[in-house]
Protein backbone atom coordinates (compact mmCIF):
# COMPACT_ATOMS: atom_id res chain seq x y z
CA UNK A 1 0.00 0.00 0.00
CA UNK A 2 1.00 3.59 -0.57
CA UNK A 3 0.48 5.98 2.34
CA UNK A 4 0.56 9.75 1.89
CA UNK A 5 2.19 11.26 4.95
CA UNK A 6 2.69 14.87 5.89
CA UNK A 7 5.39 15.72 8.40
CA UNK A 8 5.30 19.12 10.10
CA UNK A 9 8.65 20.21 11.55
CA UNK A 10 8.62 23.24 13.84
CA UNK A 11 11.11 24.96 16.15
CA UNK A 12 10.77 23.98 19.80
CA UNK A 13 8.43 26.36 21.61
CA UNK A 14 11.09 27.42 24.13
CA UNK A 15 13.63 28.42 21.46
CA UNK A 16 13.90 31.73 19.69
CA UNK A 17 12.73 31.54 16.06
CA UNK A 18 14.75 34.21 14.19
CA UNK A 19 12.98 33.53 10.89
CA UNK A 20 9.60 33.87 12.60
CA UNK A 21 10.70 37.16 14.19
CA UNK A 22 11.82 38.45 10.78
CA UNK A 23 8.43 37.56 9.26
CA UNK A 24 6.62 39.23 12.18
CA UNK A 25 8.71 42.37 11.69
CA UNK A 26 7.92 42.36 7.96
CA UNK A 27 4.21 42.02 8.64
CA UNK A 28 4.35 44.94 11.07
CA UNK A 29 6.22 47.01 8.47
CA UNK A 30 3.32 46.29 6.12
CA UNK A 31 0.95 47.56 8.83
CA UNK A 32 -0.44 44.10 9.48
CA UNK A 33 -0.42 44.52 13.23
CA UNK A 34 -3.02 41.98 14.35
CA UNK A 35 -0.48 39.12 14.12
CA UNK A 36 1.10 38.62 17.56
CA UNK A 37 3.61 35.83 16.90
CA UNK A 38 5.03 33.87 13.96
CA UNK A 39 6.77 30.47 13.98
CA UNK A 40 8.29 29.25 10.72
CA UNK A 41 8.79 25.56 10.06
CA UNK A 42 8.83 22.97 7.32
CA UNK A 43 6.05 20.90 5.77
CA UNK A 44 7.31 17.68 4.17
CA UNK A 45 5.15 15.27 2.15
CA UNK A 46 6.17 11.65 1.78
CA UNK A 47 4.68 8.77 -0.16
CA UNK A 48 5.55 5.64 1.78
CA UNK A 49 5.09 2.09 0.53
CA UNK A 50 4.37 -0.16 3.50
CA UNK A 51 2.23 -3.14 4.47
CA UNK A 52 0.30 -1.25 7.14
CA UNK A 53 -0.29 2.19 8.63
CA UNK A 54 1.78 1.15 11.64
CA UNK A 55 4.74 0.21 9.43
CA UNK A 56 4.41 3.51 7.54
CA UNK A 57 4.40 5.36 10.87
CA UNK A 58 7.66 3.68 11.87
CA UNK A 59 9.25 4.65 8.54
CA UNK A 60 8.05 8.26 8.86
CA UNK A 61 9.32 8.47 12.45
CA UNK A 62 12.72 7.08 11.48
CA UNK A 63 13.01 9.52 8.57
CA UNK A 64 12.03 12.41 10.84
CA UNK A 65 14.42 11.47 13.64
CA UNK A 66 17.37 10.67 11.39
CA UNK A 67 17.11 13.40 8.74
CA UNK A 68 14.08 15.65 8.59
CA UNK A 69 14.07 17.19 12.09
CA UNK A 70 16.88 18.30 14.39
CA UNK A 71 15.83 16.99 17.82
CA UNK A 72 17.92 19.65 19.58
CA UNK A 73 15.97 22.53 18.01
CA UNK A 74 12.82 21.08 16.41
CA UNK A 75 9.89 18.76 16.98
CA UNK A 76 7.82 16.94 14.38
CA UNK A 77 4.25 15.78 13.92
CA UNK A 78 3.13 13.07 11.51
CA UNK A 79 -0.24 13.17 9.77
CA UNK A 80 -1.69 10.67 7.31
CA UNK A 81 -3.57 12.21 4.41
CA UNK A 82 -6.58 10.65 2.76
DRENLO-146270 format. One line per 8 residues: number of its first residue (from 1); their letters; for each residue x, y, z of N, C-alpha, C, O. Coordinates in pm, whole numbers, plus 50000, padded with zeros to 5 digits. Layout:
REM residues N
NUM) A) X Y Z X Y Z X Y Z X Y Z ~ ...
***
This chain:
REM residues 82
1) XXXXXXXX) 50083 49881 50000 50000 50000 50000 50088 50125 50000 50200 50126 50050 ~ 50033 50228 49942 50100 50359 49943 50027 50448 50044 49905 50464 50038 ~ 50103 50506 50135 50048 50598 50234 50104 50737 50208 50224 50754 50191 ~ 50016 50836 50203 50056 50975 50189 50069 51034 50329 49972 51040 50405 ~ 50188 51078 50361 50219 51126 50495 50270 51268 50487 50350 51304 50400 ~ 50223 51349 50579 50269 51487 50589 50340 51500 50723 50285 51464 50827 ~ 50462 51552 50719 50539 51572 50840 50559 51722 50860 50613 51791 50774 ~ 50514 51770 50975 50530 51912 51010 50647 51921 51107 50645 51858 51213
9) XXXXXXXX) 50747 52000 51071 50865 52021 51155 50864 52168 51198 50860 52259 51115 ~ 50868 52188 51329 50862 52324 51384 50972 52343 51488 51017 52247 51550 ~ 51014 52469 51508 51111 52496 51615 51047 52466 51752 50927 52485 51770 ~ 51127 52420 51845 51077 52398 51980 51020 52528 52035 51073 52636 52009 ~ 50914 52518 52112 50843 52636 52161 50930 52725 52250 50910 52846 52255 ~ 51025 52665 52321 51109 52742 52413 51225 52813 52344 51293 52894 52406 ~ 51250 52782 52217 51363 52842 52146 51321 52963 52064 51210 52970 52012 ~ 51411 53056 52054 51390 53173 51969 51382 53128 51823 51460 53043 51779
17) XXXXXXXX) 51290 53185 51748 51273 53154 51606 51308 53280 51527 51219 53361 51500 ~ 51436 53298 51488 51475 53421 51419 51400 53444 51288 51368 53558 51254 ~ 51372 53337 51215 51298 53353 51089 51156 53398 51118 51103 53483 51046 ~ 51095 53344 51221 50960 53387 51260 50959 53533 51302 50867 53607 51268 ~ 51062 53575 51376 51070 53716 51419 51087 53808 51299 51030 53917 51297 ~ 51164 53765 51199 51182 53845 51078 51050 53859 51001 51018 53967 50951 ~ 50974 53751 50993 50843 53756 50926 50749 53848 51003 50677 53928 50943 ~ 50747 53837 51136 50662 53923 51218 50698 54070 51197 50609 54154 51185
25) XXXXXXXX) 50826 54099 51193 50871 54237 51169 50826 54286 51031 50781 54399 51017 ~ 50837 54200 50930 50792 54236 50796 50643 54263 50791 50599 54356 50724 ~ 50566 54181 50860 50421 54202 50864 50388 54336 50930 50302 54410 50883 ~ 50458 54366 51039 50435 54494 51107 50474 54611 51019 50408 54715 51020 ~ 50582 54596 50942 50622 54701 50847 50517 54723 50739 50505 54833 50684 ~ 50440 54619 50710 50332 54629 50612 50200 54671 50677 50094 54667 50615 ~ 50209 54710 50804 50095 54756 50883 49992 54646 50906 49873 54672 50920 ~ 50040 54523 50909 49956 54410 50948 49991 54383 51094 50079 54303 51124
33) XXXXXXXX) 49920 54451 51182 49958 54452 51323 49878 54356 51411 49907 54344 51530 ~ 49779 54289 51356 49698 54198 51435 49772 54067 51466 49734 53996 51559 ~ 49875 54035 51390 49952 53912 51412 50044 53935 51532 50122 54029 51534 ~ 50033 53847 51632 50110 53862 51756 50239 53781 51758 50335 53821 51824 ~ 50242 53667 51688 50361 53583 51690 50365 53500 51562 50260 53467 51506 ~ 50485 53468 51517 50503 53387 51396 50608 53281 51428 50713 53311 51485 ~ 50580 53157 51390 50677 53047 51398 50687 52990 51257 50585 52959 51195 ~ 50808 52976 51207 50829 52925 51072 50889 52785 51081 50985 52762 51154
41) XXXXXXXX) 50830 52693 51007 50879 52556 51006 50880 52499 50866 50881 52572 50767 ~ 50880 52367 50860 50883 52297 50732 50764 52201 50724 50722 52145 50824 ~ 50712 52185 50605 50605 52090 50577 50658 51994 50471 50689 52035 50359 ~ 50669 51867 50506 50731 51768 50417 50628 51660 50386 50568 51603 50477 ~ 50608 51632 50258 50515 51527 50215 50593 51405 50169 50687 51416 50090 ~ 50553 51290 50218 50617 51165 50178 50511 51068 50126 50399 51065 50175 ~ 50548 50991 50027 50468 50877 49984 50545 50754 50028 50657 50729 49982 ~ 50485 50677 50118 50555 50564 50178 50485 50435 50135 50363 50422 50147
49) XXXXXXXX) 50564 50341 50085 50509 50209 50053 50535 50120 50174 50649 50097 50213 ~ 50426 50069 50232 50437 49984 50350 50317 49890 50354 50216 49911 50287 ~ 50330 49785 50435 50223 49686 50447 50106 49734 50533 49994 49688 50516 ~ 50135 49828 50624 50030 49875 50714 50057 50020 50754 50166 50073 50731 ~ 49956 50082 50814 49971 50219 50863 50077 50224 50974 50153 50320 50984 ~ 50080 50121 51056 50178 50115 51164 50321 50110 51109 50411 50177 51161 ~ 50341 50031 51005 50474 50021 50943 50512 50154 50877 50627 50195 50884 ~ 50415 50221 50815 50441 50351 50754 50475 50455 50861 50559 50542 50839
57) XXXXXXXX) 50411 50445 50976 50440 50536 51087 50584 50519 51133 50653 50617 51157 ~ 50628 50395 51146 50766 50368 51187 50865 50427 51087 50965 50486 51126 ~ 50837 50411 50959 50925 50465 50854 50928 50617 50862 51035 50677 50854 ~ 50812 50680 50877 50805 50826 50886 50878 50878 51010 50947 50979 51004 ~ 50862 50807 51123 50932 50847 51245 51082 50835 51230 51157 50924 51272 ~ 51128 50726 51170 51272 50708 51148 51328 50816 51057 51434 50871 51085 ~ 51256 50847 50949 51301 50952 50857 51307 51087 50929 51402 51164 50910 ~ 51208 51114 51012 51203 51241 51084 51316 51252 51185 51383 51355 51194
65) XXXXXXXX) 51338 51146 51261 51442 51147 51364 51582 51150 51306 51671 51215 51361 ~ 51603 51080 51195 51737 51067 51139 51776 51177 51042 51895 51204 51024 ~ 51676 51243 50978 51711 51340 50874 51626 51466 50874 51680 51576 50863 ~ 51497 51453 50887 51408 51565 50859 51399 51668 50971 51376 51786 50944 ~ 51418 51627 51096 51407 51719 51209 51532 51709 51295 51588 51602 51314 ~ 51575 51823 51346 51688 51830 51439 51630 51828 51580 51573 51927 51625 ~ 51646 51716 51651 51583 51699 51782 51628 51803 51884 51556 51827 51982 ~ 51743 51863 51864 51792 51965 51958 51710 52093 51946 51690 52163 52046
73) XXXXXXXX) 51663 52124 51825 51597 52253 51801 51454 52241 51750 51382 52340 51749 ~ 51411 52121 51708 51282 52108 51641 51205 51987 51694 51262 51894 51751 ~ 51074 51992 51674 50989 51876 51698 50914 51848 51569 50908 51933 51480 ~ 50856 51728 51560 50782 51694 51438 50650 51629 51474 50634 51570 51581 ~ 50556 51642 51382 50425 51578 51392 50398 51507 51260 50427 51560 51153 ~ 50343 51387 51269 50313 51307 51151 50163 51299 51132 50089 51271 51226 ~ 50119 51325 51009 49976 51317 50977 49959 51235 50850 50031 51254 50752 ~ 49864 51144 50852 49831 51067 50731 49721 51139 50656 49621 51181 50714
81) XX) 49742 51154 50526 49643 51221 50441 49556 51117 50373 49597 51003 50352 ~ 49436 51157 50341 49342 51065 50276 49382 51037 50133 49313 50962 50064
***
